Amino acid sequence: MTAESERSTDRLETDRAADPENDRPGASEPERDNQSVAARVVVSYPADLSDWGRFQVEKPSFRAFLRKTRDSARVGDVWEEFVGVGCCGNTLDVPLRVERVDGGARIDDSTTIEYAVREACGIEGSWRVQSKGGPSRA
């Protein structure tokens, strides 16, 4: 072992020792990542989501809802989320896809939820989703 690799190993051990999540005996690296809190999660919605749908998912209350209802996030996860119906219409379910996770996989109240826009997927939703005319005529 070289002096450089010894210093690198010492730094790695010091970093691990400083993280209380690593104190659990027998915990593997993936288990530690699952227990560490995500600082930020970036989820995407389809480009063809209506302005009304975007308004719904980007509300602070919807971000809080995601933090309360999702235990963890991994890149590639898809969450089908109900975003509303209005007064008397059909539901609008939006496929949110996890694009990035900074930190561990666990979501808690301190996790920041950010949005990105991805390719369109044929989602139909606007105020017309609640009307007799239907969403494709909006």
Secondary structure, DSSP 8 states (H G I E B T S, - for coil): --HHHHHHHHHHHHHHHH-GGGGSTT--HHHHHHHSBEEEEEEEEETT--HHHHHHHTSHHHHHHHHHH-SB--TT-EEEEEEE-TTTS--EEEEEEEEEEEE-SB--TT-EEEEEEE-------SGGGGSTT-GGG-
